Amino acid sequence: MGVVSAWVRRASLALVCSVSWPAWADPSLFQSLAQRAPQLDRQALRHALAAMQCAVNHGAKPSQRLAVIDYSRPSTEKRLYIFDLKRQRLLLRDYVAHGKASGENLATRFSNRVNSHQTSLGLFLGAESYRGKHGYSLRMDGLEPGVNDRARERAIVIHGADYVNPRWIPKQGRIGRSLGCPAVRQGVARQVVDQLKGGQFVFAWHASRSWQQASAYLNCRPAQMAQARRLLPEG
């Protein structure tokens, strides 16, 4: 039995959630992606795949790509990963900002509140691209009730920003921070937006036990997910 299958089986027994991979997914998906992104925390990747699969099992359309942000890592590290799920490739690993009220170099506080200037965790869908005050950007729909479902209201979007720059690190001890958006370097912004728009999954992870216990998708709780079902595209 592969690593993914064994983990999913344990999760299904513990969480009373039957998880089955979509037709296009290889049973060794976790192992394959982990090999291509050895710096990514294995628990973050497992949780991202489980949350994505839970969404698909309950009405979401399978995506072609998956972004994982490991907010347990400092902003001085490349903690954004974008995977091509069909080809099982790592498309990008790069820097990503967190909200200025979430912490300095390390993000330790997270919120779903408007004007909190904090990052939100959990499972999102990349929605439509647009041109705004930050240039070419991507709106996101937060799928987790009480955790990130106010993303639209808060204008939590992916956009390029000059402050997401490793040159800040020697002077500031961190890259710049956002008002809650997962901002990226200007040089990769178009690539990130184009890879994640149109219903691709974005998973923002942290080692916080309180969030992991509250997450509707990590625990695959259909009753909670039904509160945000209007955000899920039809399969």
C-alpha positions as CSV (number, residue, x, y, z in Angstrom):
1,M,0.0,0.0,0.0
2,G,1.4,3.4,-1.0
3,V,2.0,6.3,1.4
4,V,-1.0,8.2,0.2
5,S,-3.3,5.3,0.3
6,A,-2.2,4.3,3.8
7,W,-2.6,7.8,5.1
8,V,-6.0,8.3,3.5
9,R,-7.2,5.0,4.9
10,R,-6.2,6.0,8.4
11,A,-7.7,9.5,8.0
12,S,-11.0,8.0,6.7
13,L,-11.2,5.7,9.7
14,A,-10.4,8.5,12.2
15,L,-12.6,11.1,10.5
16,V,-15.4,8.9,9.2
17,C,-14.8,10.3,5.7
18,S,-14.5,8.0,2.7
19,V,-11.7,9.4,0.5
20,S,-11.3,8.1,-3.1
21,W,-8.9,9.6,-5.6
22,P,-10.4,11.0,-8.9
23,A,-9.9,9.0,-12.0
24,W,-6.9,11.0,-13.2
25,A,-4.9,10.8,-10.0
26,D,-2.1,8.3,-9.5
27,P,-2.1,6.4,-6.1
28,S,1.5,7.5,-5.6
29,L,0.6,11.2,-6.0
30,F,1.9,12.2,-2.6
31,Q,5.2,10.4,-3.0
32,S,5.7,11.9,-6.5
33,L,5.0,15.4,-5.4
34,A,7.0,15.0,-2.2
35,Q,10.0,13.9,-4.3
36,R,9.7,17.0,-6.4
37,A,9.4,19.4,-3.5
38,P,11.7,17.9,-0.7
39,Q,11.7,21.2,1.2
40,L,7.9,21.2,1.6
41,D,6.7,19.9,5.0
42,R,5.2,16.4,4.4
43,Q,2.3,17.1,6.8
44,A,1.4,20.3,4.8
45,L,1.4,18.3,1.6
46,R,-0.7,15.5,3.0
47,H,-3.2,17.9,4.4
48,A,-3.4,19.8,1.2
49,L,-4.1,16.7,-0.8
50,A,-6.6,15.4,1.7
51,A,-8.5,18.8,1.8
52,M,-8.5,19.0,-1.9
53,Q,-9.9,15.4,-2.2
54,C,-12.5,16.1,0.4
55,A,-13.7,19.1,-1.7
56,V,-13.8,17.0,-4.8
57,N,-15.7,14.3,-3.1
58,H,-18.4,16.8,-2.1
59,G,-19.0,18.6,-5.3
60,A,-15.9,20.6,-6.4
61,K,-14.5,20.1,-9.8
62,P,-11.1,18.5,-9.8
63,S,-8.4,21.0,-10.5
64,Q,-5.3,20.7,-12.8
65,R,-3.0,22.5,-10.3
66,L,-2.6,22.9,-6.6
67,A,-0.8,25.6,-4.7
68,V,0.4,25.0,-1.2
69,I,1.6,27.8,1.1
70,D,3.4,26.7,4.2
71,Y,3.0,29.5,6.7
72,S,4.8,27.6,9.4
73,R,8.0,28.6,7.5
74,P,9.5,32.1,7.8
75,S,8.9,34.7,5.0
76,T,12.7,34.5,4.3
77,E,12.1,31.1,2.7
78,K,10.4,30.2,-0.5
79,R,7.2,28.7,1.0
80,L,4.8,28.9,-2.0
81,Y,4.6,25.7,-4.1
82,I,2.6,25.2,-7.2
83,F,2.1,21.7,-8.6
84,D,0.8,20.4,-11.9
85,L,-1.3,17.5,-10.6
86,K,-1.7,15.6,-13.9
87,R,2.0,15.7,-14.8
88,Q,3.0,15.5,-11.2
89,R,5.5,18.3,-11.5
90,L,6.6,21.2,-9.4
91,L,5.9,24.3,-11.5
92,L,7.1,27.0,-9.1
93,R,8.6,27.5,-5.6
94,D,8.9,31.1,-4.5
95,Y,8.4,33.7,-1.9
96,V,5.0,34.8,-0.6
97,A,4.0,37.4,2.0
98,H,1.7,37.2,5.0
99,G,-0.4,39.9,6.6
100,K,1.4,42.5,8.7
101,A,-0.7,41.8,11.7
102,S,0.1,38.0,11.5
103,G,3.6,38.4,12.7
104,E,7.1,39.6,11.7
105,N,9.2,37.0,9.8
106,L,7.0,34.2,11.2
107,A,3.2,34.2,10.9
108,T,1.7,33.3,14.2
109,R,-1.8,34.9,14.1
110,F,-4.5,34.3,11.6
111,S,-8.0,35.7,11.1
112,N,-11.1,35.8,8.9
113,R,-12.1,39.2,10.1
114,V,-12.4,42.3,7.9
115,N,-9.7,44.8,8.4
116,S,-7.7,42.4,10.6
117,H,-4.7,42.6,8.2
118,Q,-4.0,39.0,9.1
119,T,-3.6,36.0,6.8
120,S,-6.3,33.4,6.5
121,L,-5.6,29.7,6.4
122,G,-7.4,26.8,4.8
123,L,-8.6,25.8,1.3
124,F,-9.4,28.4,-1.3
125,L,-10.3,28.3,-5.0
126,G,-8.5,30.6,-7.4
127,A,-11.3,32.5,-9.2
128,E,-11.1,35.2,-11.8
129,S,-8.1,37.3,-12.8
130,Y,-8.5,41.1,-13.1
131,R,-6.5,44.3,-13.3
132,G,-6.6,46.4,-10.1
133,K,-4.5,48.7,-8.1
134,H,-1.8,46.0,-7.8
135,G,-1.9,45.2,-11.5
136,Y,-2.8,41.7,-12.8
137,S,-4.3,39.9,-9.8
138,L,-6.4,36.9,-8.8
139,R,-9.5,36.9,-6.7
140,M,-9.9,33.9,-4.4
141,D,-12.9,32.2,-2.8
142,G,-12.4,30.9,0.7
143,L,-14.2,27.6,1.2
144,E,-13.9,27.2,5.0
145,P,-16.7,28.5,7.1
146,G,-15.5,30.8,9.8
147,V,-11.9,30.3,8.7
148,N,-11.5,32.0,5.3
149,D,-15.0,32.4,3.8
150,R,-14.8,36.2,3.9
151,A,-11.9,36.3,1.5
152,R,-13.9,38.2,-1.1
153,E,-15.3,40.6,1.4
154,R,-11.8,41.2,2.7
155,A,-10.3,41.6,-0.9
156,I,-7.9,38.8,-0.2
157,V,-6.3,38.3,-3.6
158,I,-3.0,37.1,-5.1
159,H,-1.1,40.0,-6.6
160,G,2.5,41.1,-7.3
161,A,4.2,43.5,-4.8
162,D,7.5,45.2,-4.8
163,Y,7.9,44.4,-1.1
164,V,8.0,40.7,-1.8
165,N,11.7,40.9,-2.4
166,P,14.6,38.9,-0.9
167,R,16.7,42.1,-1.0
168,W,14.7,43.2,2.1
169,I,16.0,40.2,4.1
170,P,19.5,41.5,5.1
171,K,18.1,44.8,6.3
172,Q,14.7,43.8,7.7
173,G,15.1,40.2,8.6
174,R,12.1,39.4,6.5
175,I,10.4,40.3,3.3
176,G,7.6,42.9,3.3
177,R,4.2,42.1,4.5
178,S,0.7,42.6,3.1
179,L,-2.7,43.5,4.5
180,G,-3.6,39.8,4.5
181,C,-3.1,38.9,0.9
182,P,-0.7,36.1,-0.2
183,A,1.3,38.6,-2.3
184,V,4.1,37.4,-4.5
185,R,7.1,38.8,-6.4
186,Q,6.3,41.0,-9.3
187,G,8.5,38.8,-11.5
188,V,6.3,35.7,-11.0
189,A,2.9,37.4,-10.4
190,R,1.5,36.8,-13.9
191,Q,2.7,33.2,-13.9
192,V,1.1,32.5,-10.5
193,V,-2.2,34.1,-11.5
194,D,-2.5,32.3,-14.8
195,Q,-1.6,29.0,-13.2
196,L,-4.2,29.3,-10.4
197,K,-7.2,31.1,-12.0
198,G,-10.3,29.3,-13.1
199,G,-10.9,27.1,-10.2
200,Q,-7.5,25.8,-9.1
201,F,-7.0,24.9,-5.4
202,V,-4.9,27.0,-3.1
203,F,-4.2,25.6,0.4
204,A,-2.7,27.8,3.1
205,W,-1.3,25.6,5.9
206,H,0.1,26.1,9.4
207,A,1.0,23.7,12.1
208,S,-1.6,25.3,14.4
209,R,-3.5,22.5,16.1
210,S,-6.5,24.8,16.8
211,W,-6.9,25.5,13.1
212,Q,-6.4,21.9,12.1
213,Q,-9.2,20.8,14.5
214,A,-11.5,23.5,13.3
215,S,-11.0,23.0,9.5
216,A,-14.0,21.6,7.7
217,Y,-11.9,20.2,4.9
218,L,-9.1,18.7,7.0
219,N,-11.7,16.9,9.0
220,C,-14.0,16.4,6.0
221,R,-17.2,17.6,7.8
222,P,-20.0,17.8,5.2
223,A,-22.3,19.8,7.5
224,Q,-19.8,22.6,7.8
225,M,-18.9,22.5,4.1
226,A,-22.5,22.9,3.2
227,Q,-22.4,26.4,4.6
228,A,-19.9,27.4,1.9
229,R,-21.3,25.2,-0.9
230,R,-22.4,28.2,-2.9
231,L,-18.7,28.9,-3.5
232,L,-18.0,25.5,-5.0
233,P,-18.2,25.2,-8.8
234,E,-20.5,22.5,-10.1
235,G,-18.7,19.3,-10.9
